[in-house]
Amino acid sequence: MSLRFASAISPRASSGAAVESLIAAVDRQMTLGMVDLVLFFSSPQHVRSMEKVTDRLTETFPNAVMVGCTACGTIGVDREIEKKPSMALWTASLPDVNIWPFHLRQNQLENAQNPLDFERLVGVSAESDPVFVALADPFRLDLFDFLEQVNEYYPGAPLIGGVASGSYQPGRNMVIINGEVHNEGVVGVALTGNLKIDAVVSQGCRPIGKPFVVTRGQHNIILELGGHPPLSRLEDVLSCLSPEDERLARQSLLMGRVIDEYKEEFARGDFLIQNITGADRSSGAIAVAGPVRVGSTVQFHVRDSESADEDLREALQPYVGGDVQAALLFGCNGRGTHMWTDPGHDVGVVRERLGRIPVAGMFCAGEFGPIGGTNFVHGFTASIALFRPGRLPDAPG
């Protein structure tokens, strides 16, 4: 048996009509009874009907693990629907793949003191080489604590997904696990077995100037870059830019921190992008949205629609003409029509580069994805899980 995938999206305002259209669309693409994994995304307009919707999905896919959440916009097939009623569905038949569902609450994270504790929560050990797909509530869960534990207890294991964005009030976002609807925690699956999942994280930026080493700093404040105040370094960088890039840097400037310091040269994709949150002209210091590490290498970056488009295409280039069969797409709610005039940019690029594969996902209030083998929560990012066949089973001797 081979992998099979399907995706669907519905803009219908009626929750009942929307879910029926999703099921009908998937039914045209694969056998419903063979579905092993379902991911479901819904706009907040359908929250009042969520239990009925999930009951219908559970009835339709009785043998499947299902996870989902609410979002300000959904992604499916070749469309991105923002700020309007919508639902999106992604289904997979995964023979020879183990699917381990989990729902973690904050108190469980706090009580997990070692790898064995965490293994009991998610169902898999680090030795099984899992890939995690996770959807989280942003208010009642410490996202950074969750990521820190995954990084510590499952070193090198990718975690892809996003933060629910259906509401900006605590208790109003829904996360779904196997037909149960909750308003807190993180839901997801750990996948092991005969399947390849590659994580593509496009942060939508490009570096400007040259790299600098942080020679003095504390907490989230950079006090010196290469022995000089950061603002003086920035002025040197700006003075060498084209007028267009200088204008862009003064409007949308970010800081990138190198993840792998052992590389000889650094290029786009080697940096964890952090927002610059403030500056002090008297000292020349710069504050960033994240901890500062003395001795680390950093470089100024800029972001605009052109850079974001170029970065996504470059990130997908290694897979063009390859064996990718499906994708999950988690995009920042600051992308979409906030960044491009026409809707559907990110899913359009994925389908343009990789073919008419099943794609679904959502617009997030933060995106999970690995950079340099470590998982982070990002902003303004497209975090994508690409599904490829695993190794073929050995022929009988």
HUCOR-V472181 format. One record per residue. N is the residue number from 0. RES is the residue in three letters. SS is DSSP state (H for helix, E for strand, C for the rest). PSI is psi in radians with two decimals (none if undefined). OMEGA is omega in whole degrees, -180 to 180 (none if undefined). Layout:
n={N:N}
res={RES:RES}
ss={SS:SS}
psi={PSI:PSI}
omega={OMEGA:OMEGA}
This chain:
n={0:1:2:3:4:5:6:7:8:9:10:11:12:13:14:15:16:17:18:19:20:21:22:23:24:25:26:27:28:29:30:31:32:33:34:35:36:37:38:39:40:41:42:43:44:45:46:47:48:49:50:51:52:53:54:55:56:57:58:59:60:61:62:63:64:65:66:67:68:69:70:71:72:73:74:75:76:77:78:79:80:81:82:83:84:85:86:87:88:89:90:91:92:93:94:95:96:97:98:99:100:101:102:103:104:105:106:107:108:109:110:111:112:113:114:115:116:117:118:119:120:121:122:123:124:125:126:127:128:129:130:131:132:133:134:135:136:137:138:139:140:141:142:143:144:145:146:147:148:149:150:151:152:153:154:155:156:157:158:159:160:161:162:163:164:165:166:167:168:169:170:171:172:173:174:175:176:177:178:179:180:181:182:183:184:185:186:187:188:189:190:191:192:193:194:195:196:197:198:199:200:201:202:203:204:205:206:207:208:209:210:211:212:213:214:215:216:217:218:219:220:221:222:223:224:225:226:227:228:229:230:231:232:233:234:235:236:237:238:239:240:241:242:243:244:245:246:247:248:249:250:251:252:253:254:255:256:257:258:259:260:261:262:263:264:265:266:267:268:269:270:271:272:273:274:275:276:277:278:279:280:281:282:283:284:285:286:287:288:289:290:291:292:293:294:295:296:297:298:299:300:301:302:303:304:305:306:307:308:309:310:311:312:313:314:315:316:317:318:319:320:321:322:323:324:325:326:327:328:329:330:331:332:333:334:335:336:337:338:339:340:341:342:343:344:345:346:347:348:349:350:351:352:353:354:355:356:357:358:359:360:361:362:363:364:365:366:367:368:369:370:371:372:373:374:375:376:377:378:379:380:381:382:383:384:385:386:387:388:389:390:391:392:393:394:395:396}
res={MET:SER:LEU:ARG:PHE:ALA:SER:ALA:ILE:SER:PRO:ARG:ALA:SER:SER:GLY:ALA:ALA:VAL:GLU:SER:LEU:ILE:ALA:ALA:VAL:ASP:ARG:GLN:MET:THR:LEU:GLY:MET:VAL:ASP:LEU:VAL:LEU:PHE:PHE:SER:SER:PRO:GLN:HIS:VAL:ARG:SER:MET:GLU:LYS:VAL:THR:ASP:ARG:LEU:THR:GLU:THR:PHE:PRO:ASN:ALA:VAL:MET:VAL:GLY:CYS:THR:ALA:CYS:GLY:THR:ILE:GLY:VAL:ASP:ARG:GLU:ILE:GLU:LYS:LYS:PRO:SER:MET:ALA:LEU:TRP:THR:ALA:SER:LEU:PRO:ASP:VAL:ASN:ILE:TRP:PRO:PHE:HIS:LEU:ARG:GLN:ASN:GLN:LEU:GLU:ASN:ALA:GLN:ASN:PRO:LEU:ASP:PHE:GLU:ARG:LEU:VAL:GLY:VAL:SER:ALA:GLU:SER:ASP:PRO:VAL:PHE:VAL:ALA:LEU:ALA:ASP:PRO:PHE:ARG:LEU:ASP:LEU:PHE:ASP:PHE:LEU:GLU:GLN:VAL:ASN:GLU:TYR:TYR:PRO:GLY:ALA:PRO:LEU:ILE:GLY:GLY:VAL:ALA:SER:GLY:SER:TYR:GLN:PRO:GLY:ARG:ASN:MET:VAL:ILE:ILE:ASN:GLY:GLU:VAL:HIS:ASN:GLU:GLY:VAL:VAL:GLY:VAL:ALA:LEU:THR:GLY:ASN:LEU:LYS:ILE:ASP:ALA:VAL:VAL:SER:GLN:GLY:CYS:ARG:PRO:ILE:GLY:LYS:PRO:PHE:VAL:VAL:THR:ARG:GLY:GLN:HIS:ASN:ILE:ILE:LEU:GLU:LEU:GLY:GLY:HIS:PRO:PRO:LEU:SER:ARG:LEU:GLU:ASP:VAL:LEU:SER:CYS:LEU:SER:PRO:GLU:ASP:GLU:ARG:LEU:ALA:ARG:GLN:SER:LEU:LEU:MET:GLY:ARG:VAL:ILE:ASP:GLU:TYR:LYS:GLU:GLU:PHE:ALA:ARG:GLY:ASP:PHE:LEU:ILE:GLN:ASN:ILE:THR:GLY:ALA:ASP:ARG:SER:SER:GLY:ALA:ILE:ALA:VAL:ALA:GLY:PRO:VAL:ARG:VAL:GLY:SER:THR:VAL:GLN:PHE:HIS:VAL:ARG:ASP:SER:GLU:SER:ALA:ASP:GLU:ASP:LEU:ARG:GLU:ALA:LEU:GLN:PRO:TYR:VAL:GLY:GLY:ASP:VAL:GLN:ALA:ALA:LEU:LEU:PHE:GLY:CYS:ASN:GLY:ARG:GLY:THR:HIS:MET:TRP:THR:ASP:PRO:GLY:HIS:ASP:VAL:GLY:VAL:VAL:ARG:GLU:ARG:LEU:GLY:ARG:ILE:PRO:VAL:ALA:GLY:MET:PHE:CYS:ALA:GLY:GLU:PHE:GLY:PRO:ILE:GLY:GLY:THR:ASN:PHE:VAL:HIS:GLY:PHE:THR:ALA:SER:ILE:ALA:LEU:PHE:ARG:PRO:GLY:ARG:LEU:PRO:ASP:ALA:PRO:GLY}
ss={C:C:C:E:E:E:E:E:E:E:C:C:C:C:H:H:H:H:H:H:H:H:H:H:H:H:H:C:C:C:C:H:H:H:C:C:E:E:E:E:E:E:C:H:H:H:H:H:H:H:H:H:H:H:H:H:H:H:H:H:C:C:C:C:E:E:E:E:E:E:C:C:E:E:E:E:C:C:E:E:E:E:C:C:C:C:E:E:E:E:E:E:E:C:C:C:E:E:E:E:E:E:E:E:C:H:H:H:H:H:H:C:C:C:H:H:H:H:H:H:H:H:C:C:C:H:H:H:C:C:E:E:E:E:E:E:C:C:C:C:C:C:H:H:H:H:H:H:H:H:H:H:H:C:C:C:C:C:E:E:E:E:E:C:C:C:C:C:C:C:C:C:C:C:E:E:E:C:C:E:E:E:C:C:C:E:E:E:E:E:E:E:E:C:E:E:E:E:E:E:E:E:C:C:E:E:E:C:C:C:C:E:E:E:E:E:E:E:C:C:E:E:E:E:E:C:C:E:C:H:H:H:H:H:H:H:H:H:H:C:C:C:H:H:H:H:H:H:H:H:H:C:E:E:E:E:E:E:C:C:C:C:C:C:C:C:C:C:C:C:E:E:E:E:E:E:E:E:E:E:C:C:C:C:E:E:E:E:C:C:C:C:C:C:C:C:E:E:E:E:E:E:E:C:H:H:H:H:H:H:H:H:H:H:H:H:H:H:H:C:C:C:C:E:E:E:E:E:E:E:E:E:C:C:C:H:H:H:C:C:C:C:C:C:H:H:H:H:H:H:H:H:H:H:C:C:C:E:E:E:E:E:E:E:C:C:E:E:E:E:E:C:C:E:E:E:E:E:C:C:C:E:E:E:E:E:E:E:E:C:C:C:C:C:C:C:C}
psi={2.57:2.91:2.51:2.47:2.75:2.71:2.69:2.74:2.55:2.31:0.17:2.45:-0.49:2.15:-0.73:-0.78:-0.63:-0.84:-0.61:-0.63:-0.61:-0.82:-0.75:-0.69:-0.72:-0.67:-0.52:-0.25:-0.46:2.90:2.12:-0.66:-0.20:0.04:2.23:-0.47:2.33:2.27:2.31:2.32:2.38:2.49:2.80:-0.26:-0.32:0.15:-0.72:-0.41:0.21:-0.71:-0.68:-0.70:-0.82:-0.59:-0.72:-0.69:-0.70:-0.69:-0.67:-0.62:1.21:-0.37:0.10:2.60:2.35:2.28:2.69:-3.13:3.04:2.60:2.73:-0.27:2.65:2.80:2.34:2.43:-1.73:0.40:2.65:2.13:2.07:2.42:0.36:2.85:2.32:2.75:2.58:2.57:2.44:2.23:2.69:2.43:2.06:1.33:2.52:0.42:2.34:2.31:2.05:1.80:2.64:2.66:1.97:2.35:2.92:-0.74:-0.53:-0.68:-0.73:-0.53:-0.18:1.86:-0.15:3.00:-0.64:-0.69:-0.79:-0.62:-0.67:-0.55:-0.71:-0.23:-0.09:2.73:2.84:-0.54:-0.30:0.01:1.03:2.77:2.29:2.40:2.17:2.55:2.26:2.57:2.37:-0.16:-0.64:0.36:2.36:1.72:-0.68:-0.61:-0.74:-0.85:-0.67:-0.71:-0.72:-0.79:-0.66:-0.79:-0.33:1.12:2.24:-0.13:2.15:2.48:2.08:2.50:-2.66:3.08:2.28:2.41:0.34:-0.40:2.69:0.39:2.44:2.44:-0.02:-0.21:2.52:2.36:2.48:2.36:2.02:0.82:-0.17:2.36:2.19:2.83:0.42:2.80:-3.00:2.31:2.71:-3.01:2.57:2.24:2.27:2.82:-2.64:1.25:2.47:2.24:2.06:2.40:2.21:2.08:1.95:1.91:-0.07:0.41:2.92:2.54:2.63:2.70:-2.56:2.86:2.65:2.70:2.32:1.96:-0.26:2.38:2.89:2.48:-2.04:0.35:2.18:2.05:-0.52:2.44:1.96:0.61:0.06:2.71:2.41:-0.66:-0.58:-0.62:-0.71:-0.74:-0.66:-0.73:-0.81:-0.61:-0.32:0.02:2.80:2.77:-0.67:-0.78:-0.59:-0.74:-0.75:-0.72:-0.61:-0.28:-0.61:1.33:2.37:2.97:2.32:2.30:2.21:2.35:-0.80:1.72:-0.17:-0.15:2.55:-0.61:2.63:2.41:3.10:2.35:-0.23:-0.03:2.54:2.08:2.30:2.47:2.53:2.03:-0.16:2.95:2.62:1.91:-0.50:-0.66:-0.31:0.20:2.73:2.40:2.42:2.84:1.24:2.89:2.55:2.34:2.04:2.34:-0.20:2.77:2.32:2.84:2.45:2.54:2.80:2.73:2.32:3.12:-0.66:-0.77:-0.70:-0.71:-0.82:-0.72:-0.73:-0.76:-0.70:-0.67:-0.56:-0.24:-0.72:-0.28:-0.06:2.26:0.16:-2.66:0.43:2.27:-0.31:2.89:2.57:2.29:2.07:1.88:2.57:2.53:-0.04:-0.03:-2.46:-2.44:-0.08:-0.45:-0.57:2.64:-0.80:2.47:2.76:0.37:-1.00:-0.81:-0.55:-0.71:-0.72:-0.81:-0.57:-0.72:-0.60:-0.04:-3.14:1.03:2.72:2.23:2.44:2.88:-2.66:2.92:2.28:2.83:0.47:2.44:2.40:2.41:2.68:2.49:2.15:0.56:0.03:2.37:2.42:2.87:2.23:3.01:2.62:0.51:2.65:1.99:2.14:2.34:2.11:2.21:2.19:2.73:2.57:-2.94:2.59:2.49:2.58:2.42:2.58:2.47:none}
omega={-178:176:174:-179:174:175:-179:177:180:176:-174:-179:177:-178:180:180:-179:-177:178:179:176:-179:-180:-180:178:-180:178:-175:-178:180:-174:-177:-180:-178:180:-176:178:168:-173:-179:-176:172:-176:179:-178:-174:-176:-180:-170:-179:177:180:-178:175:180:179:178:177:-177:-177:-172:-177:-172:165:-178:172:-180:178:176:-176:179:177:-179:-178:178:178:180:-175:169:-178:-176:170:177:177:179:171:175:-176:178:-177:-178:168:-169:178:179:177:176:-178:-176:180:176:172:-177:174:-175:-178:177:176:-178:-178:179:-172:-176:-178:-179:177:-178:178:178:-178:-175:172:-177:177:178:-178:-180:178:-178:166:-177:167:-171:177:-170:169:-175:-169:-173:178:175:-176:-178:176:178:-180:180:-180:177:-180:-178:-173:180:-175:179:-180:-180:172:-177:179:-177:-177:-180:-176:-177:180:177:177:179:177:-176:174:179:169:-170:177:178:176:179:-177:-178:177:177:174:178:176:179:177:167:-176:176:177:-170:-178:174:176:178:178:175:-179:179:-176:170:-177:169:-178:174:-180:-178:178:175:175:176:-178:175:179:177:-178:179:-177:172:-177:179:171:-178:178:-179:177:-178:-179:177:174:179:179:176:179:-178:-177:-178:-177:171:179:-179:179:177:178:-180:-179:179:179:-173:-177:179:178:175:177:-179:179:-179:-177:-177:178:-179:179:-178:180:177:-178:178:-172:164:-176:179:175:170:-171:180:179:178:-175:-179:-179:-177:-178:178:175:179:-178:180:-179:178:-180:177:-178:179:179:-180:177:177:180:172:179:169:-176:-180:179:-179:178:-179:-178:180:180:179:-179:-178:-174:-178:-176:180:-179:-178:-173:177:-177:180:-180:166:-173:179:-176:178:177:172:176:180:-178:171:-176:-180:-178:-177:178:173:-176:-171:180:177:179:179:-178:177:-176:-171:-179:-174:-180:174:180:171:180:-175:169:-168:171:-177:-174:177:175:-178:168:-180:177:178:-179:179:167:-172:170:-180:-172:165:179:-169:172:180:-175:-179:179:173:180:175:178:179:178:179:-180:none}
